[in-house]
């Protein structure tokens, strides 16, 4: 088999599945496939649809739950602050910001090592273990009494969560083909926007509960969300398959087709690939890693600032109560969720990543430009801009994450590149926690302007990335990469980069 693009261009549905034993090796499965007659195509198309339906309904719901838990547990301090967490703990504005920032250093440090051990420990065990740990740390945040405890648990929470999203992107890239990946990442990232909206609703419910069982309302936010995360960790351990071969919910023919599709993605060499520092170095030297990561830095700075401070920003827009502000965070995230799915679908259908982002990022740029400079006498307009801000940045993320995964081949290079991309981008979380101090309200001109500048820079980085991909594809067409023929990774001249 060639690279995945050759498989897709020939049509992965143009293969006929034989009744071979499921336990055979990838090579024997691939060799059992023949080019079908036209009468075979409808049956194979139907089998492919059934396969994707099972993968989508058995794997994605688990990851959606984990992303929901992850973003709830890292940004719920914004909801807790509205219910006077900082006052009860006697936190100064600087201490509150330091507590938020404490999450990110260990979060970033853990991303690359996590992806490198994922294959060895197995996804089912490693992802479930990470989830259990951060659920436990989140629960413990409901019982802190001072700044030291708060900052320590935030740091441990970051360490436990750090490997999740890189692991999920890497895992999905071994399950789906290149032209299917953005939509699935889009579904996951939709859950991040929904988690923030759900967090507002949950915080509103906790506010209604008030002080019960010796805990104030903000403490219940951490306790309930932490317990929910622990339950999701248990579910992950028992339900998530490690590989396509071990997916018990697939029939023998579906499993064979799934293996063949992925054999086309990886040239059947990644399955047996051994760890090599050369592959790690290739990821660090890859210009697309740094271009996508730098653009993602701007996007994540915006996303984290929205997740952490949207309740506060809305609270400052008018004479709203804390309950009203929590509820008003829901519409921006709801609109962003819908648009994220639409953009991801279009990106997969057109097989375009960067070009799509050149149209989505400006939506957020307009939102930040207006809200940073419009008078406080127009609260409805400013609220409308929060919807544009959320929509533009959230909908740009799935194409960005899928882009680097699409254009990286070799398991350990892709694992390193995906984790490095997220490690660099998540530094935006450290920046974002200091951008919206209460003293800057209600305009928050400085914070909005900094994010605006980062998004403008991200747009130009995306454009540069597109141009680099165009050049590499032209060089391959002109024979400059012929020395890497049949190497089985992204240097192969038949491996065309996605724009």
N, C-alpha and C positions, 0 to 999 in steps of 0.2 A: 504494500500500500504506500502511497505517497503522503504528502502532508495533507492536513485536513482540508485546506482550500481546494486541492485537487480532488479530494473525495467529494466535497460539496459541489464543485463545479460539474463534476461528472454526475452528481446526484446521488447522495447516500441512499436514496430510496430505490435506486436501480440495482439493488443486490437481492439475491434470493437466499433465504435462510433455510438451511438443511437441518434435518433432525439428528444432529450430532450430539454426543453427550456434553452436558454443561461443564463437566469437570476438565475438559480438554484445555490445552494451552491456548493463549491468544493466537499463536501462529497456526495451529490446526483449525481454529475457528475461522480465521481469515481465509485459509486455503480451501475451506469447505464452501466458500461463496462463489457463485457463478454469475456471469452477466445474464440477466433474465430475458425472457421473451417479453414483448409488450403486454402479454396477458398476465404476467407476474406483477406488473407495477401497481395496479390497484390494491392487491393484497398486501404488498410491502408498504405502501403508503398508509394503509389502515393499521398495519402493525406498528409503524413509526408513530402514528397518532396515539395509539394505545400506550406505547412506551413513554412518550412525553407526558401524557396525562398521569401515568403512575408516578413518574419521577417528580412531577410538579405537585402532586397531591400528597406524596409521602415524605419528601425531603424539604421542600420549600416551607410548609407550615411550621416545621421544627425550627428552621432558621429564622423565620419571621418572629416566632416567639422569643428567640434568643436576642435578636436585634431589638425587639420591643423592650425586653428586660434591660439590655445593655444601655440604651439611651435613656430609659427611665431612671436607672440607678446612677448614671453619671450626671444627669441634669436636674434631678429632683431637688437639689439644694436651692435652685431658683424658685421652685414652688414653696419649699419650706421657709425660705426667707420672707415671703409674703405673710406667713403666719408667725413672724417674729422669732425665728430660730436664732438669728444673730443677736437679738436683744437678750434672749433667755441664756445664751452662752456667754454673754458679755464680750462679743467679738467687735473689735473696731472695724471700720471699713477696710483697712489694709489687711487685717487678719482674715477677714472673710475672703478677700481676693487671694490671699496666700493659701487658704484652705482649698479654694477652687483650683488653683494652679498646681497644688501638690499632687493632683491626680495624674498629671501628664508625664513627668519625667520617667517614672517606672513603666507607665503605659507604653511610651515610645521605646524604651529600652528592651521591652519584652517581645516586640513584634517580630523581628528577624529570627531570634532563637526559637520562638514558638513555631514558625513555619518550617524551620529546618528539622524539628523533631516530630512534626505532625505525622509524617509517613511512618516513622519508626514506632511511635507509641500507638498509632492508629487514631483516626479522627473521632471515632465514637468515644473512646476513653478520654482523649486529651480535651476535646471540646466540652464534654460533660464535666470534667474535673475543673476546668477554668470557670464554668458557669456556676458550679456549686460554691467555689471559693468567693466569687464576687457577690453572690447572693448572701452569703454569710456575713461578709464585711458590710454590705448595705444594711442588713438587719441590725448589726451592731451600732451603726451610726444613730439609730434611734435611741441609744442609751448613753450617748456621750454627755459629758458635763463641763468640758473646758476646751480651750483652743488646742492643746497638745493632743488630746484624744481625737478631736475632729480632724486635724491635719494628718495624723498617723493613719487613721482609717481611710481617708481619701487617697493617700499614697498607696496603701495596700489594695484598695479597690482598683486603682489604675493598673497595678502590676497584674492582677488577676484578669482584667478585661483586655489587656493589651493584645493578646494573640487572637482574639475572636474574629474580627472582621478579615484580617489577612488569611486566616485559616479557612473561612467560609468562601472567600473569593478563589483561593487555590483549590479547595475541594470542588466547587462548582465547575471550575475549568477542567476537571477530570471527569465530569459527568455529562456536560453539555458541549455541543460544538460551538465554534467561534461565532456563528451567526445567531446563536440562541442565548448567548451569555448576557448581553446587556439587559434584555427584558427580565431575566431572572434576578440579576442584581438590582434592577429597577423595582421589582416586587419587594426585595429586601429593604431597599432604601426608602420605599414608601412606608414601611413599618417604622422607620425612624421618625418621619414626620407625624405619623399617626401616634407614635409613642409620646411625642411631645404634647399633642392634642389630648390624648388619653390621660397623660400626666396632669394636665389642667383639670380635667373632669374628676380624676381621682383626688387631686388636692382639694377640689371643691367639696367632694364627699367627706373627706377627712375634716375639713373645716366645719361641716355640718355635724359631724360626730362630736367635735370639740374635745374637751379634756375628759378622758375615761380611762379606767384601769390604772390610774397613776401616771398616764402619759398625756402630754399635750398634743394638739392636733398635728403639729409638724413631725413629731416623733412617730406617729402612726403611719405617716407617709413612708418612712424608711422601713419600718417593721413589716408592713403589709407587702410592699414591693420586694423586700428581701426574701420573704417566705415564698412569694410567687416565683421568684427566680430559682430558688432551691428546688421547687417542684418541677420546673422546666428542665433543670439539670438531670433529674432522675428520669424524666421522659426521654431526654436525648440519649442517655446511656442505653436504654432498652429499645429504642426505635431506629436510630440513625444507622444505616449500613456503612461499613468501612469503605467498600468499593462496589462497583457494579457487579462483580462476581459474587459478592456476598449479599446482594439485595434479594432477600427471600420473597419479596412481593412481586418479583418479575417471573413470568413463565420462562421455560427453557428457550423458546424462540425469541422472546423479548430480550432476554439476557444476552443471547448471541448477537442480536442486532446492536444492542447497546455497546458491547465490546468492540464490534467491528467499527462502529461510528467513532469510538475513541481511538482505535488503532489508526484510523485515518488522521486523527488530530495529531498524534504524537509520533507517527511513523513507527509505531510499535516498539520504540526503544525506551521511552520513559518508564514503562512498567518495570524494566530490569535495571534502570539507571542507578548507579552507586553514587554516594555523596562525593563531591569533588570541590575543592576550594577554587578550582579554575572556573567552575560554573558560578560560584558566588562572586568572583572577581568580574566575570563577564556582566553580571547584573549591575555591579557598581560602575562599570565603564560604559554602560549602554546609555547613549544620550537621551533616548526616549524615557528612561526611568526618571531622569532629572527634570525633563520638561513636563511630564505628566504630574510628577510629585510637586513641583513648584506651583503649577496651576491649581492643583488640589489643595495646596496650602492656603491659597486665597479663598477657595470655596469653603474649606472647613473652618477657617477663621470666621467667616460669615455664619456658617451653620451653628457653631458653638456659641457665638454671641447671641444669635436668635434663641437658641435653646436655653441659655442661662439667664438671659435678660429680657426676653419678650414680655413676661408678666410685669416686670418693673417698668418697661417702656410704655406698655399700655396703661398701667396704673397712673403714669405721669401725663397721659394724653388728656385726661379730663377728670371730672369729679366722680371717679369710679370707686366702688368698694373693692376689697381684696377678692371677694367672691366673684364680682362682675369681671374683674381683670382676668381671673383664672378661666372663666368661661369664654372670654373674648379671644383667648389664645387659640381656640379650636379652629375657627374658619381659615386663618392663614395656613395652618397645617393641612386641613382637609383639601383645600384647593391645590396645595403643593403636591399632595399625594396623588391626586388624579392626573395632574400634568406630568408627574414623574413617570407614571406608567405609560402615558401616551408617548412621551419623548423616547422612552426606552424601547417601546414597540416600533416606533418609526426608525430608530437607530439600528435595530436588528433587521428590519425589513429592507432598509436601504444599504445595510452593511457599511454604515458610516458612523464614526465616533466624533472626531475633532470637528468636522464640518458641521455636525448637528450642534455641538456646543458653541460654535461661533454665533449661533442664533439664540441660544437659551441664556447664556451669561449676560447679554445686554439687557434682558428683562430685569435682572437683579440690579444691574448698574443703574438703570433708570430709577428703580425704587429707592436705592440709597442716595442717589443724587438729589432727588426731590425731598425725601424726608430730612436730609441733612440741612436743607436750606429754606424750607418753607416755614412760614410763621406758625406759632402755636395757636393762632386764631383759627386754624383749619384742622381740627382733630380728625374729622372724617376722612379728609384727604390723606393725612398721615397714616391713619389706620389702613387705608387702601394700599398705601405704599408698603406696609408690612407684608401684605399678601403678595405683592410683586417681588419683594425681597426673598421671601421663603420659596416662592415658585421658581424663580430663576436659579437659585443656588441648588436646591434639592434636585431639580430635574436635570441638572448638569452632571451630577455625580455618577449615575450608572454608566453613561457613555465613557466617562473618564476612567473608571475602574476597569471596565471591560476592555478599553483600548490597550492598556499595557499588557493585560493578560492575553489578549488576542495576538499581540505582536512580540510575545516572548515564548520561546519554545526550548525544551530541555527542562525537566521537572525542577531541578534545584536552581536553575537560573530564574525560572518563573516564580518559584517560591520566594527567592531572595528579592527579586524585583518588586513583587506585590507587597511584601512586608516593608521594604525600604521606602516605597512610595507612600505607604500609610504612616511610617515613622516620621518622615519629613513633613508630611501634611499635618499630622497631629500636633506638631509644634505650634500650629495656629491656635490650638486650645490654650496653650500657655499665654499667648498674646491676648486672646479674646477676653480672658477674665479680668484684665486691667483696663479695658476700653470703655466701660460704662459705669463709672462710679456715680453714686447718687448725686454728688455735687454737680455733675454735668447735666442733670435733668432740669426741665423736661425736654430740652432740645437734643441733648446728647450729640452735639455737632461734631465733636472731636472723634468719638467712636465711629459714627456713621461715615465720616470722611476718610478715616483710615481704612475701613473695610472697602469703601468705594475705590480707593487707590489700589488695593490688593486685587480687586476684581478686574479692574482695567488691565493691570499687569498680567493677570491670569488669561485674559482674552488674547493678548499678544503672544504669550507662551504657547497657547493652543494653536494659534496661527503658525508659529515657528515649528511646532511639532508636525503639523500637517505638511509643511514644506519639506521637512527632513524625511518624512515617510515617502513623499513623492520622489525625492532624489534617490533614496535607497532602492525603490522599485525600478526606477529608470536604470540605475547602475546594474541591477540584477538582469534586466532585460538586455543590457549591452554587454553582458558576459563578465562583468567585474567580480562576480561572486562564484564563478564556475569552479574555482578551487575547493568550494565547500559543498559540491554536489553530493547528495546522499548522506550528508552529515547528520541528518535527523533532528536539526534544530533550526532556529530562525535565520541562520546564515545560509541555509539551502536556497539556491536560486529559484526554486519553485515555490518557496514560502513568500507570498506576497503580503506586504504590510497593509493593514486596514487603515484607511484615511480617517 
